[in-house]
Amino acid sequence: MNSIVYKEIGETLDNKRLLPKDINISSRQINYWKERKIVPFFEKEKKGFMNMAEALWLMIINELSNIGIDSKKLEKLSYDVWEKPFYEKYADKVFEFHLNKKGDSLSDEDKGWLKHFLENEHIMVDVFRRVINPFTDCIKDSLISNRTLYSFIYCPNKEEFIFSKSGLQLNSDLNNIFYGKTVISIPFLPHLSKLIGLEIDKINDDIEYLTNVENIIRRTLVYDKPKLMEIEVLVDGKKKICKITESHKKSEELANFFLNTKLPNGSKVTIETRSQGNYKVTVKS
């Protein structure tokens, strides 16, 4: 199975290696949410390990809870995000879209796999409908496809939500859908930066959703432990510089840089050591 299908399945994001304590959420809070069906993906996961999407959703739920959104609204919201797409067979529609899309770059082998999956109800129920939904698609778009940053927009009064791309489209979405109502906006960026930072520290091997150049930079940060890492990116003669300095937040700062900087395809990286444990990293297109 090649990378196109691999990304659609979402296996890159489905490794369960994060715990609620990693994101400062107590087991008592998790148990409370379990009882109220606010975290449906924890029902069969005894140890409480989470993948990237589940951890991000927990962080969003925690923010909403902290500002006073009641448990009934959170239960409905979690149902709409996780269970409704499952029962409406959202994953099947994603596969059918790619099978029927004209000019799609799917190979015959990819199409054969997608057709095979669609015809196997057990696989769709046990795997794909559980890992593919609009929320996980936004995360894949943020990390794997386009590095597009999203915000979760929620209107408590209407009990409706959207995942909106950053930029001018956000104002348009708010005007069209929630005009005149109070809305809550939770950007993905700070939460994804924290989660990717955790994975940068936890994983020994290369991280699948990072590019080769990003993994080279990551290895330098994790294994060489520079006191200061200065990253300079040169694109079309323009220079962007990022300095990573805080020892207790270095991985999170690096993750934030990756999310905010789309490194050119085919980039080359050079790394030079300087005095006092400082490193200079230069990325050129």
N, C-alpha and C positions, 0 to 999 in steps of 0.2 A: 504494500500500500504506500503510495507516495505522499509527499508533504501536503498536497492540497487536501486530500481526504483526512489526513492526520490532523490538520488544523480545524477542519469542519467538525470532526468528532470531539475535539477539545481535550484530547489526552494530555496535551502539554500543560494544561491547567488543572488536571484531575488528581495529581499526586497529593495525598493527604499527609502533610508533614507539619502543619501549624496547629498550635493549641490555643484555646481561649486565653490562657495566662500570658501567651506571647503578646497579646494585644490588650493586656490589662483588664480582662473581663473575668470575674470570679465564677467558680463552679456553682455557687449559690444562685447567681444571676442566670446562668445557663439553665439550671434546673427549673427556675421560675418560668423562663421562656418556653422550656420543653412542655411544661404542664399546660401552657396556654397556646400550644401549637404555633409558636412564633418562629421556631427554628426547625422546620420539618425535616431537614437533612440530618438532624442529630438522632432521629428516632431509632435507627438501627446501628448507630456508631457508638459503641459502648465507651471507647476510650476518649471520644471527643475530638479526635484529629480532624482537621479541616483542610480542604484545598483552598486555592487562592480566592475563588468566587465566593465560597461559603464564609471565609474569613472577612472578606470585604462586606458582605451582606450583614454580618454580625456587627461590624463597625458602624454601618449605616443605621441599623436598628438601635444600637446603643446611643447614637446621637439623638435619634428621634425620641427615645425613651427619656433621655436626660432633659429634654426641653418640654416634657409633659404629654407626649402623645400616648393615649391610653392603650392598654393591652388588646382591647377588642379591635381597635383600628390597626394595630400592628399585626394581629392575627390575620385580618383580611388582606392587609398589604402583602404579607409573606405568602399567603395563598395565591394571590394574583401574580406574584413574581415567580414562584417556584412550582406550584401545583397546577394552576390553570393552564400554562403552556404544555405541561405533561399530558393532561387529559385532552387538550385540544390538538395534540400531536404536532406541535410546532416543529420538532426535529424532522418529521416526515416531510413537512412542507419545504424545509430548507433543502433536503436531499432532492425532492422533486423539482425545485427551482433550478438547481444546478444541472439536473439531468435534461431539463427542457430548455435551458437558456441557450440561445443561439450565439455562436462564437465563443462559448466557454472553453477555457484551456484544459478541461478535463480530458485525460487520456481514455482510451477504451478500457484500460484496466481499472481506472477510477470509476468509470460508469458501471462497470461490471460489479465492483464492490458495493456501490450505492444501491444498485438494483437488488443485489443479494441481501443487503441489510433490510431494505424496505419490505422484502418478501418474508423476512424472518421476524415474526411478532415478538418472540422471546427476547431477541437481541435488542429490538427497538424499546421494549418495556424495561428491560434490565439495565441497559446502557445508555443509548443515545437520547431517549426522551428525558433522562435524568440529568444529562450534562449539557444539553443544548437548549437554550431558551434566550429570549431577548437580552436578559441581563448578562449571561455568560458571553453572548456574542459581542456586547459592548466591551467587555474585558479583553476578549481576544483581539478586537479592533484596536484597543489601547496598547496592548503588549506585543502582538504578533504582526498584524496586518499593516496598519497605517500610522500607528502611534497617535491616534486621535484621542483627545482628552474629553471625557464626558462628565456631566453632572447629573445627579439624581434629583429630580424636581417633584415635590410632593405637595398636594393641596389637601390638607386635613378636612376642610369643610366638604369638599366633593368626594373625598376618599379616592382620588385619582392621582396618577403619577406618569412621568415620562422620563426617559433617559435622553438627555439633550447634549448635543455636541457643543463645545465651547465656541463662542464667537457671536456673530450677528444672528444666527439661527435661533439662539436662546431667547432673545427678545421677541422674535416672531412667534416662537412656541408659546411663550407665556401669554402674549396678547390673544392668540387664537384659542387657547385651551382654558386658561385660568383667569381671564380678564375680570378684574374687580374682586378677586379672591386672594386671601393670604396664601402665600406659597413658601415652602422651605426648600432651599437649594443646598445640596451637599456635593461638593466637587469630589471626583474620584482621586485626583492627583495626590493630595497629602496622604490619603489612606493607602493607595497603591505604592507610594514611595516607601512607606513604613513596611508594607508586606514584602515588597521586593528586597528591601534592605535586610529583612529577616532571612529571606532565602539566600541572599548573597553570603550571609554569615553561616547558615546551616548546611548548605550543599557543598560537597567536596568537588564534584565534577562540574563541567560546564552547565549553565542553565539554558534549557531548550529555547526559551523565548527571547534570549539575548542573541545579538549577532556575534560573529566571530571576533570582531574588533572589541565589542563591549565585553566579551568574556576575557579577552586578553587584559583589558584594563582592570576588570574585576579581580583577576588572579593576582595582578600586581598589588592591588589594595589589600587583598586578604592575606596573601602569603609574605609579601615584603614589608607590609605594615609601615608605610611611609608616615612621617610626622606631618608632612604637607604634600598633597598631590595637586599639581596645577595641570589642568587639561586644556589644551589649546586646539580648537577645531578650525581648520581653514577650508572654506567653501567658496568657490568663485572669487577668490581674492579677499573675502571678508573673514574677519577673525572673531571667534567667540571664545572667551576664557572662563573657566570654572575653577575655583579653588576650594579644595576639600580639606578642612582643617580640624573640625571637632572630633576628637578621638572616639567619643561615645556615640557619635551620629554619622560616622564616615560612610557606612554602607547605605544608610538612608539618603544621605546627600548625593551619593553616586547614583542611586536609583532615580532620584529626582532629576539629575542631569540627563540620564538616559531617556526618561519620559519626555523631557522638554527639548531634547536635541536629537533630531533625526539624522544620524550619521550617514553620509553619502554611501551608496552602494559601491563596493570595490575600494573602500578606503584603506589606506595604509597607516600603520601606527608605529611611531618610534618612541622609545622610553629611555630617558637619560637620568642617571642619579646625580644628585648635587650634594653639597655639603649639609651637614646637620640632619641627615635623614630625609631630605626633600627630594621629590621626584618631579620631572617635567615630562608630560605626555603630549605628543603632537600627533593629531589626526589630520591627514591630508587626503583630498579626493583625487 
